[in-house]
Amino acid sequence: MNSRIRPALAAVAATLAFAAAPAFAGKTLDAVKQRGTVKCGVTNGVAGFSAPDTQGNWSGLDVDTCRAIAAAVLGDGKKVEFVPLNSQQRFSALQAGEIDILARNTTWTLTRDASLGFHFTTITYYDGQGFLVPKKLKVTSAKQLKNATICTQAGTTNEKNVADWFKAQNIPVKTVVFESFEASFKAFFAGRCQAFTTDTSALAGLRNKEAPNPDDYVILPELISKEPLAPLVRRGDDEWFAIAKWVPNALIEAEEFGITQANIDELKASSKDPAQQRLVGSGDDLGKLLGLDKDWSYRAIKAVGNYGEMFERNVGPKSVLKLPRGSNNLWNKGGLMYGLPVR
Amino acid sequence: MSRRRAAWLAWALQALLIAAIASGVVWLVQHALEVLRSRGVHSGFDFLLQPAGFEISEGWLDFDAGQPFWRAFLAGVINTVRAAVPAALIAVVLGTLIGIGRLAPHVLVRGLCRAYVETIRNVPLLVQLLMLYFALTQLLPDSTEPLELLPDVWLSKGGLALPWPVREEGAWWPSHFEWPERGSFNVSGGAALSPEYLAVVTALALYTASFVAEIVRAGIASVAQGQKLAAQALGLTGWQQLRIVVLPQALRVIVPALTNQLLSLTKNSSLAVAVGYPELVSIANTSLNSTGRAFECIAVIMAVYLGLSLLISWAMNRYNARVALRGWR
């Protein structure tokens, strides 16, 4: 019942908020400083991206992005208020000003970028949509899924991609869509569908954490879409947009220049490399251009590590997901992660 | 002050109040739209003409991803009706039987009917729906190994597949049956009732029946004892007493309350979104997400439920006018 009326409530809240608040610009940073926390919209729990543990501590790639921003802006990566949102609520919540930033593995698409009143900031994960199937069906390619039933979550780009891809291949399939992510994968593991589809990163998490026996399931080789995941902010506040863009970017740059959570203090004291110096806060003061201080990127890296460390801890070898670096490697190591120059 | 003037004043005050509220609402909406526009958020109902881009898994209306949003909404409304109508019929029949059962002379029948009512109506519908759905999907055989209930009637996690008459292109009458066939993944062909649909109809019917039972019991109890005794004196059998004398009088009490239950049932069908049945709310949710038009999609949901409810009220009020005592409406 609760989750059913929540989108409606969010819409009503959005109407009221829009009606009550005058159009504001450039005020998010002030509001964040005054409040003392960054309000960060996340998922209800997607392993590796944003998920609470049994004590209610959030972790994940998206969570770390928010922590890095909080560290840069407020000086403490713990000063984040996480607001769990389902996929239908997420946009209304950001539009209504309920959150300062939405880091909820959201795909950057033209429609979302151009018509919802948002700016996507920096791609933090290059994902693609795939399929999880039970091994006993002996399916080795998504093209063999003719007349199969596929479970997925409503209101995602995944739902549309499935329709597009199978239509292009001229393969009839049936999709069953559920309002909640949980209901959709539970129905799949109960055997309602022959395949489950979502971003491959989430598939790995499901297989390893939710499947009755992970070895009974296999992820098919096809990637049917590009899913660049990025945080978003509201339009009309360029200052906050710049911060939300450059903090994650600084983490990618930090990896390229070999700055880690462990060696940053040492580098701050001794590094002679100007590129490193700018990132650790011992070189030019770039922070003031963002409305922050000189140590903005030092604090962000100190709080969550560089992008590579974030990846390894949340979705890479040190996590349950064990995802390969793949497209998310640095540009000079064969991946797509290309940090814009911090100078 | 004369009574006439007082009445006039009361009218004027009410008109003023309504005007004030209406202009307040108009101002709120206008301001919201203005702010939305200033932030680059698109709004309006123009998206209804664009292609929807998603598929709908089942329903009476053929739909594919290339068709516009309005048709997707229409398919959703039809799916809502497709679930609500059978559920309402089952609920009324079952509820009436249980209501009569609650007044039965047999202790066992009475007890069972009472147990049914008290259990079902006191557990939230959403919980029952999820429970029923997951029970269905857990317990039924895999769709690769369906169970043949009757010849050519297959039951599995993929749902219930049965032979169905189909008509040729352009023909008025069905000419032959289409038989379900076992495929590599699913049974295909014929008519298929998905587990989502079965769960929704069953849960709605069982839940509403428990309320209908109480309404029917109250209706029967409201008929004066003398009526029944008089019928008995005329030599009518138990069933005849009920059918000819008691029930027609009880209907006067039953029908208005039953109208409420039918309205609730229709609105409760929106819970189907939780188990993946593509009714109106489910489709509006998906549309809301791919277009970002939250107000518009929710406005459509509200308008449709309002329309359906008014239609049901109208039909039930007509029926009520027929069974009500003359001059007692």
HADDOCK unambig.tbl for C-alpha pairs under 7 A between the chains (distance, minus, plus):
assign (segid A and resid 1 and name CA) (segid B and resid 126 and name CA) 6.45 0.50 0.50
assign (segid A and resid 8 and name CA) (segid B and resid 298 and name CA) 6.78 0.50 0.50
assign (segid A and resid 11 and name CA) (segid B and resid 294 and name CA) 6.00 0.50 0.50
assign (segid A and resid 11 and name CA) (segid B and resid 295 and name CA) 6.18 0.50 0.50
assign (segid A and resid 15 and name CA) (segid B and resid 32 and name CA) 6.08 0.50 0.50
assign (segid A and resid 18 and name CA) (segid B and resid 32 and name CA) 4.90 0.50 0.50
assign (segid A and resid 18 and name CA) (segid B and resid 35 and name CA) 6.16 0.50 0.50
assign (segid A and resid 19 and name CA) (segid B and resid 28 and name CA) 5.49 0.50 0.50
assign (segid A and resid 19 and name CA) (segid B and resid 31 and name CA) 5.34 0.50 0.50
assign (segid A and resid 19 and name CA) (segid B and resid 32 and name CA) 4.38 0.50 0.50
assign (segid A and resid 23 and name CA) (segid B and resid 35 and name CA) 5.89 0.50 0.50
assign (segid A and resid 88 and name CA) (segid B and resid 285 and name CA) 6.90 0.50 0.50
assign (segid A and resid 88 and name CA) (segid B and resid 289 and name CA) 5.91 0.50 0.50
assign (segid A and resid 115 and name CA) (segid B and resid 40 and name CA) 6.63 0.50 0.50
assign (segid A and resid 115 and name CA) (segid B and resid 41 and name CA) 5.38 0.50 0.50
assign (segid A and resid 115 and name CA) (segid B and resid 42 and name CA) 5.35 0.50 0.50
assign (segid A and resid 116 and name CA) (segid B and resid 40 and name CA) 6.88 0.50 0.50
assign (segid A and resid 116 and name CA) (segid B and resid 41 and name CA) 4.66 0.50 0.50
assign (segid A and resid 116 and name CA) (segid B and resid 42 and name CA) 6.49 0.50 0.50
assign (segid A and resid 116 and name CA) (segid B and resid 292 and name CA) 6.21 0.50 0.50
assign (segid A and resid 117 and name CA) (segid B and resid 39 and name CA) 5.46 0.50 0.50
assign (segid A and resid 117 and name CA) (segid B and resid 40 and name CA) 4.72 0.50 0.50
assign (segid A and resid 117 and name CA) (segid B and resid 41 and name CA) 4.51 0.50 0.50
assign (segid A and resid 147 and name CA) (segid B and resid 185 and name CA) 6.80 0.50 0.50
assign (segid A and resid 147 and name CA) (segid B and resid 186 and name CA) 6.85 0.50 0.50
assign (segid A and resid 148 and name CA) (segid B and resid 185 and name CA) 5.62 0.50 0.50
assign (segid A and resid 148 and name CA) (segid B and resid 186 and name CA) 6.51 0.50 0.50
assign (segid A and resid 154 and name CA) (segid B and resid 286 and name CA) 5.62 0.50 0.50
assign (segid A and resid 155 and name CA) (segid B and resid 285 and name CA) 6.40 0.50 0.50
assign (segid A and resid 155 and name CA) (segid B and resid 286 and name CA) 4.20 0.50 0.50
assign (segid A and resid 155 and name CA) (segid B and resid 289 and name CA) 4.88 0.50 0.50
assign (segid A and resid 155 and name CA) (segid B and resid 290 and name CA) 6.41 0.50 0.50
assign (segid A and resid 159 and name CA) (segid B and resid 54 and name CA) 6.41 0.50 0.50
assign (segid A and resid 160 and name CA) (segid B and resid 53 and name CA) 5.75 0.50 0.50
assign (segid A and resid 160 and name CA) (segid B and resid 54 and name CA) 4.98 0.50 0.50
assign (segid A and resid 163 and name CA) (segid B and resid 53 and name CA) 6.99 0.50 0.50
assign (segid A and resid 163 and name CA) (segid B and resid 54 and name CA) 5.72 0.50 0.50
assign (segid A and resid 163 and name CA) (segid B and resid 55 and name CA) 6.07 0.50 0.50
assign (segid A and resid 163 and name CA) (segid B and resid 65 and name CA) 6.73 0.50 0.50
assign (segid A and resid 174 and name CA) (segid B and resid 57 and name CA) 5.56 0.50 0.50
assign (segid A and resid 175 and name CA) (segid B and resid 57 and name CA) 5.54 0.50 0.50
assign (segid A and resid 176 and name CA) (segid B and resid 57 and name CA) 6.00 0.50 0.50
assign (segid A and resid 176 and name CA) (segid B and resid 276 and name CA) 5.93 0.50 0.50
assign (segid A and resid 177 and name CA) (segid B and resid 276 and name CA) 4.98 0.50 0.50
assign (segid A and resid 178 and name CA) (segid B and resid 273 and name CA) 6.55 0.50 0.50
assign (segid A and resid 178 and name CA) (segid B and resid 274 and name CA) 6.07 0.50 0.50
assign (segid A and resid 178 and name CA) (segid B and resid 275 and name CA) 5.95 0.50 0.50
assign (segid A and resid 178 and name CA) (segid B and resid 276 and name CA) 4.23 0.50 0.50
assign (segid A and resid 179 and name CA) (segid B and resid 273 and name CA) 5.97 0.50 0.50
assign (segid A and resid 179 and name CA) (segid B and resid 274 and name CA) 5.55 0.50 0.50
assign (segid A and resid 179 and name CA) (segid B and resid 276 and name CA) 6.79 0.50 0.50
assign (segid A and resid 190 and name CA) (segid B and resid 137 and name CA) 5.95 0.50 0.50
assign (segid A and resid 190 and name CA) (segid B and resid 138 and name CA) 5.35 0.50 0.50
assign (segid A and resid 191 and name CA) (segid B and resid 137 and name CA) 6.65 0.50 0.50
assign (segid A and resid 191 and name CA) (segid B and resid 142 and name CA) 6.55 0.50 0.50
assign (segid A and resid 191 and name CA) (segid B and resid 157 and name CA) 6.82 0.50 0.50
assign (segid A and resid 192 and name CA) (segid B and resid 137 and name CA) 5.76 0.50 0.50
assign (segid A and resid 192 and name CA) (segid B and resid 157 and name CA) 5.30 0.50 0.50
assign (segid A and resid 192 and name CA) (segid B and resid 158 and name CA) 6.31 0.50 0.50
assign (segid A and resid 235 and name CA) (segid B and resid 39 and name CA) 6.13 0.50 0.50
assign (segid A and resid 236 and name CA) (segid B and resid 39 and name CA) 6.36 0.50 0.50
